[in-house]
Amino acid sequence: MVPTNIAVIRSRDPRVREAVRYTLDSLGLFWEEVHEPDPIKHMISIFPEEAEFVPVVTPSVFVGSTALAYFGGDKVENRKSPPMPSGFLEINKERSPFFGDKYNFGCERLSRTNPVFRKDGNVLVGYDLFRTISYFLKGGELSLGIRGVKTPDNRINLDALSEIRGVQANVPVVDVHAKLLLSLLLFLHRMEALPLVLKRISPPGKKGALAVSVPILRVRRRRGSLLGKLKDLLKKREIWIEKLGKIDQPITLFAGRGEDYSPSEIGEALVSVEESGHEVGLLASPKASVNQDTMLDEYRELAEVLRRGDLGIRFRIIESTAIEAWDSASFVRAKYTVVGDVAKGFGYALGTSKPFKVGGSLWNLPVLGKVRRESPLTEMLNDIVRRGSFVVLDTLTEMETIRLIQEALSRDIWVTTPSKMIGRLEEVHAIRGSFRYDRKYLEGKLVSPLPTREVQVIVIDPDGKESVIETSLEANKPREIKIRV
């Protein structure tokens, strides 16, 4: 019996540790962070940047400056940090930038288009992979200043982001770097004739997750005349918010201080929407993204209407940077944020296609775009399926919302709310496992601190063939698995 578990050597840099956690969890890998690999327990190790020196006792992936420290090599490019990329990664015809130093090693090169090398049964990555990922998780591009990424009317300029990146904004660049790491782990497992074990994040039968976001920019304009106001008072008409509440699939309405309403004025409709199984979050004003007193005032008003806290926040436009918006949302202890321009279209502004945690507590959900008549809706939904994305899409009318839901369901996309999406991620990420292989059977144990329904475990054998185990887990109750490989 030999182990098939992955060890990640603990980095001294908290930003790198956060990037490692996001990357490996988004791939569905079983892994643990350690100070030193144990050859009895671990088969593959990952050495991220700035790791303390530890003995090399297992086949390993050495990243960037750590590979340079262990095996020597040369810096072939030493440009300044962002916003200019130091180079580009190419995987499956997708280009993705990386930042920081690039390294060359005097050994076998595994890829013509990527700086990846092999030496003594180990893989060397010739750039600082996790620092690049950390750059995007910290909202790097959205924090370059108004002139860099904003239009004159203070909106996020996706064209400017594309120019800074060197690739189009509709490429989730973090996914490309994560895909490279996964391919290297598969390479080492095949080299050692061992299977690789992963968790499928989406529920069985689903190819991604979509939260339908409906920012309430206005309800209806008040009539100016006294007679018109009297008619509105005497004849209560069903507003479109109440119509949306009757949709079968869960959606999320973001309410704030719109052009013709406040949350208090439409409180009954919002409470009714939540009672129907939907979700209501705060549509924050631009000022709230930089002024914590304003954020607290707006957050409290909606929380009092809904009689609950733990709200999510959708920023229609941010006044300054993503980092400041996250700080403002963290101040009121929001559950999650959606930071992106309501008016813009298809693009992963923060470079990710799955939610990630900011500062260890606040979830940020990537927003893919806004559904409009001219929107490439088919392209956006196909991209969700292709990448297994967990994203938000904005709609502004009842018909747009219905159309989006129907199209998503036809592609086996899980239509849900941000809170349920985050709950699924937390449940699956929390599952831990240890596995051993005897060249015939893979045996292992799964355990989770949370009850988790319908978990699929994927086993990729050394020849690339996949086997799937479907199970459910009770809280803190180990479950044994055994599969013929």
Buried (B, 14 or more C-beta within 10 A) or exposed (E): EBBBBBBBBBBEBEBBBBBBBBBBBBBBBBBBBBEBBEEEBBBBBBBBBBBEEBEBBBBBBBBBBBBBBBBEBEEBBEEEEBBEBBBBBBBEEBBBBBBBBBBBBEBEBBBEEBBBBBBEEBBBBBBBBBBBBBBBBBBBBBBBEEEBBBBEEEBBBBEBBBBBBBBBBBBBBBBBBBBBBBBBBBBBBBEBEBBBBBBBBBBEEBBBBBBBBBBBBEBEEEEEEEEEEEEEEEEEEEBBBBEBBEBEBBBBBBBBBBEEBBBEBBBEBBBBBBEBEBBBBBBBBBEBBBBBEBBBBBBEBBBEBBEEBEBBBBBBBBBBBBBBBBBBBBEBEBBBBBBBBBBBBBBBBBBBBBBBBBEEEBBBBBBBBBBBEEBBBEEBBEBBBEBBBBBBBBBBBBEBBBBBBEBBEEBEBBBBBBBBBBBBBBBBBBBBBBBBBEEEEBBBEBBBEBEBEBBBBBBBBBEEEEBEBEEEBEEEEEBEBEBEB
